[in-house]
Amino acid sequence: MSRWDWLTAALQRLDESQLRRKQHASRPLPNGGCERDGRRLRDFANNDYLNLAGDERLRAAAESALKDNGVGARASALICGRTPWHECLEQRLAAFERQPAALLFPTGMAANVGTIAALVRAEDVVFCDRFNHASLVDGCRLSGARLRVYRHDALDKLEQELTKASDAPRRWIVTDSVFSMDGDLAPLPVLCDLAERYRAELIVDEAHGTGVFGPTGRGVCEMMHVEDRVAVRIGTLSKALGCLGGFVTGPQVLIDYLWNTARTQMFSTALPPAICAAAVAAIEIIDQQPQLMAELQSRVASFHEQLATHHLAVPTSARGPIVPILIGDAARTMNIAARLEERGFLVGAIRPPTVPQGTARLRVTITLAHDDDAINELAAALAETVQTGAA
């Protein structure tokens, strides 16, 4: 017997339930395409909402910084890895978010896990939305605090649990602004009301909100006019900004505390300087071209209209470029995704444990790389493939 027989058996069980993830090699191509395992596809699975990852302005900024700074940062930011480009990006993020200061993390997941674990203490109570990203859930668990789970579509339970936690030193409500598998938005004004009523602090992750929502792209907090009521705002550089990394913005005292306590930031090598330079360029583009966000919303609306024309229903709560199409069964979801790939379209096929049992879905993302023809053709292909019941 091999010492790894138990892993072989576990993988076999994943195969039997259609839950085993396989590795693929994908290469981006112009005009919203990609090459995946040697096949050219139209890519409706990525999160590059503003089509900035391959933008020549970001390339030029990265290349210039690469020549001056080399590839890697060589050390953690705390030791000597924080270059002038890291400082520039943190200052630019703070200005963009209208906050006094900002702190970079190597990834969005590191920002969420590190920030929550640093702020939330074991004697506290933390309230985590059932549909939060795994990084928020992991941060809440790692904190060691009493964990209470609520749903943003049923806030009565949250209020009841807040009432019960009145004796805790601190109460923390943790939420995504845009839920990444459903595309719906957190009811931030109501959450702010509850936080203020029960003396809790609200932590919001704008991973899928930055560069997509709000008049200037600051996210759902800006769009819903609650920026000043949210204690901690977390974001990512890896989606609409087309780069890599996470960040937190807020008062200087918060940033100084996280600089000294957030382990995922302290004990990780800093972001490559070239990535920081590219992210600065991306923020400048969003600042100078707010019409990009309006154009993105226009394409999203067009996609919804096309789906309705083909009598393919999507949740009415879905907002923005994330469009879920609920299938239910994991095997059927994978079969439909494979059929779409045969027709030249790559879409996300999402299964448990990423989503609850019985809610497997196709996750379509609309970006500025997709023109009207591509959007219309995908809608028609989806309708035909889903409604014919690939099994």
C-alpha positions as CSV (number, residue, x, y, z in Angstrom):
1,M,0.0,0.0,0.0
2,S,1.1,3.5,-0.7
3,R,1.1,6.3,1.9
4,W,-1.0,8.3,-0.6
5,D,-3.7,5.7,-1.2
6,W,-6.1,7.8,0.8
7,L,-5.5,10.8,-1.5
8,T,-6.2,8.6,-4.6
9,A,-9.4,7.5,-3.0
10,A,-10.4,11.1,-2.2
11,L,-9.7,12.2,-5.8
12,Q,-11.8,9.3,-7.1
13,R,-14.7,10.4,-5.0
14,L,-14.3,13.9,-6.5
15,D,-14.3,12.4,-10.0
16,E,-17.5,10.5,-9.2
17,S,-19.3,13.6,-8.0
18,Q,-18.0,15.8,-10.9
19,L,-16.2,18.0,-8.4
20,R,-12.6,17.4,-9.3
21,R,-10.8,20.4,-10.7
22,K,-8.4,20.0,-13.6
23,Q,-5.5,22.2,-14.6
24,H,-5.6,24.1,-17.9
25,A,-3.2,26.4,-19.6
26,S,-4.7,29.6,-20.9
27,R,-3.1,32.4,-22.9
28,P,-4.9,35.7,-23.5
29,L,-5.5,36.8,-27.0
30,P,-6.7,40.2,-28.4
31,N,-10.4,41.2,-28.6
32,G,-11.6,39.1,-25.6
33,G,-10.1,35.8,-26.7
34,C,-7.9,33.2,-25.2
35,E,-6.1,30.1,-26.1
36,R,-6.9,27.3,-23.7
37,D,-5.2,23.9,-24.1
38,G,-4.4,24.8,-27.7
39,R,-8.0,25.8,-28.6
40,R,-9.0,29.4,-29.4
41,L,-12.0,30.6,-27.5
42,R,-13.9,33.8,-26.6
43,D,-13.2,34.3,-23.0
44,F,-16.2,35.1,-20.8
45,A,-14.7,33.7,-17.6
46,N,-12.1,36.3,-16.6
47,N,-12.5,39.3,-14.2
48,D,-10.6,41.9,-16.4
49,Y,-13.7,44.0,-16.5
50,L,-12.2,47.2,-18.1
51,N,-9.9,45.2,-20.4
52,L,-6.9,46.8,-18.8
53,A,-4.7,43.8,-18.2
54,G,-3.3,44.0,-21.7
55,D,-3.6,47.8,-22.2
56,E,-0.5,49.3,-23.8
57,R,-0.4,52.1,-21.1
58,L,-0.1,49.5,-18.4
59,R,2.5,47.5,-20.4
60,A,4.6,50.6,-20.9
61,A,4.5,51.6,-17.2
62,A,5.4,48.0,-16.2
63,E,8.3,47.8,-18.7
64,S,9.8,51.1,-17.5
65,A,9.7,50.1,-13.9
66,L,11.0,46.6,-14.8
67,K,14.1,48.2,-16.4
68,D,14.9,50.3,-13.3
69,N,13.9,47.9,-10.6
70,G,14.2,44.3,-11.9
71,V,11.6,41.6,-11.6
72,G,11.1,40.8,-8.0
73,A,10.9,43.1,-4.9
74,R,13.6,40.9,-3.2
75,A,12.1,41.1,0.3
76,S,9.0,41.8,2.3
77,A,7.8,45.4,2.4
78,L,8.7,45.5,6.1
79,I,12.4,44.7,5.4
80,C,13.4,46.4,2.2
81,G,11.0,45.4,-0.5
82,R,8.9,48.6,-0.4
83,T,10.3,50.6,-3.4
84,P,9.4,54.1,-4.5
85,W,6.8,52.4,-6.7
86,H,5.1,50.8,-3.8
87,E,5.0,54.1,-2.0
88,C,3.7,55.8,-5.1
89,L,0.9,53.3,-5.5
90,E,-0.2,53.5,-1.9
91,Q,-0.4,57.3,-2.1
92,R,-2.3,57.0,-5.4
93,L,-4.7,54.5,-3.9
94,A,-5.3,56.7,-0.9
95,A,-6.1,59.7,-3.1
96,F,-8.3,57.6,-5.4
97,E,-10.3,56.2,-2.4
98,R,-10.4,59.7,-0.7
99,Q,-8.7,58.3,2.4
100,P,-5.6,59.4,4.4
101,A,-3.6,56.3,3.8
102,A,-3.4,52.9,2.1
103,L,-1.5,49.6,2.6
104,L,-0.6,47.1,-0.1
105,F,-0.8,43.3,0.2
106,P,0.6,40.7,-2.2
107,T,-2.9,39.4,-3.2
108,G,-6.6,40.2,-2.5
109,M,-6.8,37.1,-0.4
110,A,-3.8,38.2,1.7
111,A,-5.5,41.6,2.2
112,N,-8.7,40.0,3.5
113,V,-7.2,37.2,5.6
114,G,-4.5,39.5,7.1
115,T,-6.7,42.4,7.8
116,I,-9.5,40.5,9.5
117,A,-7.1,38.3,11.5
118,A,-5.2,41.4,12.7
119,L,-8.2,43.4,13.7
120,V,-10.7,40.9,15.1
121,R,-9.7,39.4,18.5
122,A,-10.6,36.1,20.0
123,E,-13.0,37.7,22.5
124,D,-14.9,39.5,19.8
125,V,-17.9,38.4,17.7
126,V,-17.6,38.4,13.9
127,F,-20.6,38.2,11.6
128,C,-19.8,36.8,8.2
129,D,-22.2,36.7,5.2
130,R,-23.0,33.2,4.0
131,F,-22.0,34.1,0.5
132,N,-18.8,35.9,1.3
133,H,-15.6,35.1,-0.6
134,A,-13.5,32.3,0.9
135,S,-10.8,34.8,1.9
136,L,-13.2,36.7,4.1
137,V,-14.5,33.4,5.6
138,D,-10.9,32.3,6.3
139,G,-10.0,35.6,7.9
140,C,-13.0,35.3,10.2
141,R,-12.1,31.8,11.2
142,L,-8.4,32.6,11.7
143,S,-9.3,35.4,14.0
144,G,-10.5,32.9,16.6
145,A,-13.5,35.1,17.4
146,R,-17.0,33.8,17.9
147,L,-18.3,33.3,14.4
148,R,-21.9,34.0,13.4
149,V,-23.1,33.5,9.8
150,Y,-25.9,35.5,8.3
151,R,-27.5,36.0,4.9
152,H,-27.7,39.5,3.3
153,D,-31.2,38.6,2.0
154,A,-32.4,37.8,5.5
155,L,-31.0,40.4,7.9
156,D,-33.4,39.6,10.7
157,K,-31.1,36.9,11.9
158,L,-28.1,39.3,11.8
159,E,-30.0,41.7,14.0
160,Q,-30.9,39.0,16.5
161,E,-27.3,37.8,16.7
162,L,-26.1,41.4,17.2
163,T,-28.5,41.8,20.1
164,K,-27.1,38.6,21.7
165,A,-23.5,39.8,21.3
166,S,-24.0,43.0,23.3
167,D,-21.5,41.9,25.9
168,A,-18.6,41.3,23.4
169,P,-15.8,43.9,23.5
170,R,-16.2,44.4,19.7
171,R,-18.6,43.3,17.0
172,W,-17.5,43.1,13.4
173,I,-19.8,42.7,10.3
174,V,-17.8,41.4,7.3
175,T,-19.2,41.5,3.8
176,D,-18.4,41.6,0.1
177,S,-19.8,44.6,-1.7
178,V,-20.4,42.4,-4.8
179,F,-20.9,38.7,-4.3
180,S,-18.6,37.0,-6.7
181,M,-20.8,34.0,-7.6
182,D,-24.2,35.7,-7.7
183,G,-23.4,39.2,-8.9
184,D,-25.7,40.8,-6.4
185,L,-24.8,43.7,-4.1
186,A,-24.7,43.8,-0.4
187,P,-27.4,46.1,1.2
188,L,-24.7,48.4,2.6
189,P,-27.0,51.2,3.9
190,V,-28.9,48.6,6.0
191,L,-25.7,47.0,7.2
192,C,-24.4,50.5,8.2
193,D,-27.7,51.2,10.1
194,L,-27.3,47.9,12.0
195,A,-23.6,48.5,12.7
196,E,-24.4,51.9,14.1
197,R,-27.4,50.7,16.1
198,Y,-25.5,47.9,17.8
199,R,-22.1,49.5,18.0
200,A,-20.5,47.2,15.5
201,E,-17.8,47.9,12.9
202,L,-18.3,47.2,9.2
203,I,-15.6,45.7,7.0
204,V,-16.3,45.8,3.2
205,D,-14.4,44.0,0.5
206,E,-14.8,45.9,-2.8
207,A,-12.9,43.3,-4.9
208,H,-15.6,43.3,-7.6
209,G,-16.7,46.8,-7.0
210,T,-13.6,48.9,-7.6
211,G,-13.5,50.2,-11.1
212,V,-17.0,48.9,-11.8
213,F,-19.5,50.8,-9.5
214,G,-19.8,54.4,-8.4
215,P,-19.4,57.7,-10.3
216,T,-15.6,57.6,-10.0
217,G,-15.1,53.9,-9.7
218,R,-14.6,53.6,-6.0
219,G,-17.2,50.8,-5.8
220,V,-20.5,50.0,-4.2
221,C,-19.7,52.1,-1.0
222,E,-19.4,55.1,-3.2
223,M,-22.5,54.3,-5.3
224,M,-24.6,53.7,-2.1
225,H,-23.2,56.8,-0.4
226,V,-21.9,55.0,2.7
227,E,-18.1,55.5,2.4
228,D,-17.9,57.5,5.6
229,R,-19.9,54.9,7.5
230,V,-17.7,51.9,6.7
231,A,-14.9,51.3,9.1
232,V,-12.6,49.3,6.8
233,R,-12.5,49.2,3.0
234,I,-10.5,46.5,1.3
235,G,-9.9,46.2,-2.5
236,T,-8.0,44.3,-5.1
237,L,-5.8,45.3,-8.0
238,S,-6.4,42.1,-9.9
239,K,-9.8,42.6,-11.4
240,A,-11.0,45.8,-13.0
241,L,-7.5,47.3,-12.6
242,G,-5.9,44.4,-14.5
243,C,-2.9,43.9,-12.2
244,L,-2.2,41.9,-9.0
245,G,-2.4,42.6,-5.3
246,G,-4.8,43.8,-2.6
247,F,-5.0,46.9,-0.5
248,V,-6.7,48.5,2.5
249,T,-7.5,52.2,2.8
250,G,-8.4,54.2,5.8
251,P,-7.1,56.5,8.6
252,Q,-3.4,56.5,9.3
253,V,-3.9,54.8,12.6
254,L,-5.5,51.8,10.9
255,I,-2.8,51.6,8.3
256,D,0.0,51.9,10.9
257,Y,-1.6,49.1,13.0
258,L,-1.9,46.8,10.0
259,W,1.6,47.5,8.9
260,N,2.7,46.2,12.4
261,T,0.3,43.3,12.8
262,A,-1.1,41.9,9.4
263,R,1.0,38.8,9.0
264,T,0.1,38.2,5.4
265,Q,1.7,41.5,4.6
266,M,4.6,41.3,7.0
267,F,5.7,37.9,6.0
268,S,5.2,38.0,2.2
269,T,7.6,39.3,-0.4
270,A,6.3,42.6,-1.6
271,L,4.6,43.0,-5.0
272,P,6.9,43.3,-8.0
273,P,7.6,47.1,-8.6
274,A,6.5,46.7,-12.2
275,I,3.0,45.6,-11.1
276,C,2.8,48.7,-8.8
277,A,3.7,50.9,-11.7
278,A,1.1,49.3,-13.9
279,A,-1.5,49.7,-11.2
280,V,-0.8,53.4,-10.9
281,A,-1.4,53.7,-14.7
282,A,-4.7,51.8,-14.3
283,I,-5.9,54.1,-11.6
284,E,-5.0,57.1,-13.8
285,I,-7.0,55.6,-16.7
286,I,-10.1,55.1,-14.5
287,D,-9.7,58.7,-13.2
288,Q,-9.4,60.1,-16.7
289,Q,-12.0,57.9,-18.4
290,P,-15.0,57.4,-16.1
291,Q,-17.0,56.7,-19.3
292,L,-15.4,53.2,-19.3
293,M,-17.6,52.2,-16.4
294,A,-20.7,53.5,-18.2
295,E,-19.8,51.5,-21.3
296,L,-19.3,48.4,-19.3
297,Q,-22.8,48.8,-17.7
298,S,-24.2,49.3,-21.2
299,R,-22.7,46.0,-22.4
300,V,-24.0,44.2,-19.3
301,A,-27.5,45.6,-20.0
302,S,-27.3,44.5,-23.6
303,F,-26.4,41.0,-22.5
304,H,-29.3,40.8,-20.1
305,E,-31.6,42.0,-22.9
306,Q,-30.3,39.3,-25.2
307,L,-30.8,36.6,-22.6
308,A,-34.4,37.8,-22.1
309,T,-35.0,37.7,-25.8
310,H,-34.0,34.1,-25.7
311,H,-36.2,33.4,-22.7
312,L,-33.2,32.5,-20.5
313,A,-33.7,33.7,-17.0
314,V,-31.0,35.1,-14.7
315,P,-31.5,36.3,-11.1
316,T,-33.0,39.8,-11.1
317,S,-30.7,40.7,-8.2
318,A,-27.6,40.2,-10.4
319,R,-25.9,43.6,-11.0
320,G,-22.9,44.5,-13.0
321,P,-20.6,42.2,-15.1
322,I,-21.1,39.0,-13.1
323,V,-24.0,37.1,-14.6
324,P,-24.9,33.7,-13.0
325,I,-27.0,31.2,-14.8
326,L,-28.2,28.6,-12.3
327,I,-28.1,25.0,-13.5
328,G,-28.3,23.1,-10.2
329,D,-26.6,19.8,-10.9
330,A,-22.8,19.8,-11.0
331,A,-22.5,17.2,-13.8
332,R,-25.0,19.0,-16.0
333,T,-23.2,22.3,-15.4
334,M,-19.9,20.8,-16.5
335,N,-21.5,19.2,-19.6
336,I,-23.1,22.5,-20.6
337,A,-19.8,24.3,-20.2
338,A,-18.1,21.7,-22.3
339,R,-20.7,22.1,-25.0
340,L,-20.2,25.9,-25.0
341,E,-16.4,25.4,-25.2
342,E,-17.0,23.2,-28.3
343,R,-18.8,26.2,-29.8
344,G,-15.9,28.5,-29.0
345,F,-17.0,30.1,-25.7
346,L,-15.2,29.9,-22.3
347,V,-17.5,30.5,-19.3
348,G,-17.0,29.7,-15.7
349,A,-18.5,26.4,-14.5
350,I,-18.9,26.8,-10.7
351,R,-19.6,23.8,-8.5
352,P,-19.6,23.0,-4.7
353,P,-17.8,23.8,-2.5
354,T,-17.5,27.2,-4.1
355,V,-21.3,27.4,-4.1
356,P,-23.8,25.5,-2.0
357,Q,-24.9,22.0,-3.0
358,G,-27.6,22.0,-5.7
359,T,-26.7,25.5,-6.9
360,A,-24.0,24.8,-9.5
361,R,-24.0,27.4,-12.2
362,L,-22.4,29.0,-15.2
363,R,-20.7,32.2,-14.2
364,V,-20.5,34.6,-17.2
365,T,-18.4,37.8,-16.9
366,I,-18.9,40.7,-19.4
367,T,-15.9,42.9,-20.0
368,L,-15.0,45.8,-22.3
369,A,-13.1,43.3,-24.5
370,H,-16.5,41.9,-25.7
371,D,-18.2,43.7,-28.6
372,D,-21.9,43.5,-29.4
373,D,-21.5,40.6,-31.8
374,A,-19.7,38.5,-29.2
375,I,-22.3,39.2,-26.6
376,N,-25.2,38.4,-28.9
377,E,-23.6,35.2,-30.1
378,L,-22.9,34.0,-26.5
379,A,-26.5,34.7,-25.5
380,A,-27.8,32.6,-28.4
381,A,-25.3,29.8,-27.7
382,L,-26.2,29.8,-24.0
383,A,-30.0,29.7,-24.7
384,E,-29.6,26.8,-27.1
385,T,-27.2,24.8,-25.0
386,V,-29.0,25.3,-21.6
387,Q,-32.5,24.9,-22.9
388,T,-31.8,21.8,-24.9
389,G,-30.7,20.3,-21.6
390,A,-27.2,19.0,-22.1
391,A,-26.9,15.9,-19.9
